[in-house]
Amino acid sequence: MRTDNLLLLLYLPITMKEEGKYVNGKKEGLWKFYYPSGKIKQEVTYKNNRPNGFVRIYYENGNVSEEGIWKGNKWVGKYKYYHKNGKLAYDWNYNENGKRDGVQKYYYENGNIMIEGNWKNGKENGVLREYDENGNSVIDEVKRISKPGRRVYKGYEDIKKFKNGFGTLVVSTNKGVLANDEAYKLKIGGEVICSIW
């Protein structure tokens, strides 16, 4: 039952299901939703009956599952997703269009970083850094290919994959310095500066 300007409590036989406030018949402000066990499930900020603002979602064990700002049916700004053990799994940033932008990080369940890299408008932008579960870099080798006395140029067909897709070639093209997979997608070749494996 909706009532204006009153705190609304809906109960299952013993346990609260949700709580929040209606204004002019619409959800407004912070609403809390609960699991049948009575533990908190979600905290959602509403504006004019729609989620719009801070959101936090919980696992049934009580640990936070994810949190961030929800605006116009998309995440914007800082967003975090957690493993069930409470350790951070993703630490992402979204732009105002709801696309991943800026530094993005992934973590192992033990809390050590797994992947770190930059995104721009929802796409990878630059080199991703990967780590093993102990926090050690998985890059074994960076090798210079083009040298002042010997420049190495390759067409886009020749740079499609490096080390079966597990390595990266850094290519200087007329569109700037790109990873080989990005240069291949754009169908442009160039000077192969180095390899990363």
N, C-alpha and C positions, 0 to 999 in steps of 0.2 A: 504494500500500500504506500503510495506516495503522499507525502505531506510537505508543504513548503516551510522553509526556515526551521526545521526540526531535525535533530539527529535521528536517523532511521536505523533501527536495529532489526535485522531479520534473523530469526532463530530456527534452527532445526530442533529436534526434541530437546536437546540440552545445549548444543553448540551453536555459536554465532556463525553465520554464513558470510555476511558482508555488513559493513557499516560506512556511513558517509552522510552527506547533506544534500538535500534537494533545494534548489532556488528556482522559483517559478516553474516547478514541475520538471526541472532538469538537474542531472547530477552536476555538482560543482565542488571544486576543491579536492582535498585528499580523500580517497576511498580506500578501504581495506577489505580484502577478500580472504577467506579462510578455508583451509582443508577441512574435511569432515572430522578430522581429529581435533580441530580447534586451533591448530597452528597456523600462523600467518602464511598466506599463499602469494598475495600480491598487494602492493601499495601503488595506486594509480592516481595521478592528478587529473581531474576533469575540468573542462571549461566548456560551458554551454552543451553539456551532455555528451561530450566526446573526450577521449583521452588526449590531453594536451599539457605536457609538462613532465615533471620527474616521475619515473616508473621504476619500481624495484620488484623483482620476482624472486620467490624463495623456493628451494627444494623442501620437500616434506620433512627432512631432517633439521630444518631451521636455518641452514646456511643459505646465503644469497646465491641465486642462480644467475641473474643478470640485472643490470641497472643502467639507466641513462635517461636522456630527454627524448620524449616522444612528441612529435609535432606534425600535424597534418598527415597522419598515416605513415610516418617514417621516423627513424632515429636521426637526431641531429646532435652535433657536439660530441662530447666524450661518451663512450659506451664501453661497458665492461661485462664480460661473461666469465663465470667461475666454474671450476670443477666441483663435483659433489663434496669433496673434502674441504671446500672453502678457499682453496688456492686459486689465484687468478689464472684463467685460461686464455682469454683474449683481452687486449687493451687497444681499442680502436677509436678512431676519430671519424666523424661524419660531417660533411659540409651541409649547407642549408638545403641542398637538393636531395639529401639523404644518401649521398654517395660517399664511399670511404675516401678519406683525404688526409694527407699528412702521415706521420709515423704510425705504423700498425705493428703490434707485437702479439705473438702467440707464446704460450708457456706450457711446459710439461706439468703433470700432476704433482711433481715434487717441488714446483715453484721456480725451477730454472727456465730461462728463456729458451725457446725453440726456434723461432723465426722473428726477424726484425727487418722492416723495410719501409719504403715510402710508397704511397699511393697518391694519385692525382685524379680527381673526378671519377673514382670508382675503378681505376686501372692501376696495375703495378707501374711504378715510375722509378726506374733505377735498379740497382742490384739488391737482391734480398740476401741477408746474412742468416745462415742457418747454424744451429748449435746442437750438440748431442745432449743427452739427459744430464750429463755432468757439467754442462755449461761451456764445453770446449767447442771452438769453431770447427765446423765440418769442412772448411776449405783447406785442402791439402797443398794446393799449389796455385800460384799466380805466375804466369809465364809471359814475358814480353815476346811478341811475335814480330811486329814491324820495328825496324831499327833505322837510325839515320842513314846508314849506308845501304839498307835493303828494305824497301817498303813492300808490304804484302797486301794485295788487293784481291777481293773475292766478290763474285756475283751473289745475288741473294739465294740462288739455288744451292750454292756451295756452303752456306752458313746455316741451313735449316736446323740441324741438330749438331750438338757438340757433346761427345762422350755419352751418346744415347739419350740426350736430354738432361743429363745430370750435371753438366758443366755449362759454362757461359763463355761466349766470345764477346769481347767489347769491340764494337765496330764504329769507326768515324764515318758518318754519311753526310749527304747534303741536307739531312733533316736533323743533324746533331749527332752526338755520341749515343749509341743505342746498344742494347743487348741483342744478340743474334736473333732470338725469337721475334723480337719487335721489328727488327730490320726485315726479317723474312715476311712477316705479315704485311709490311708496307711495300714489299717487293723492291727493296733497294739494297744494293751492295755497298762496299766501301773498303776503307783501309782497316785491316784487322789489327787492333792495337795490342791486345793481350788476351790470354785465356785464363779462366778461373775454374778451378776444379777442386 
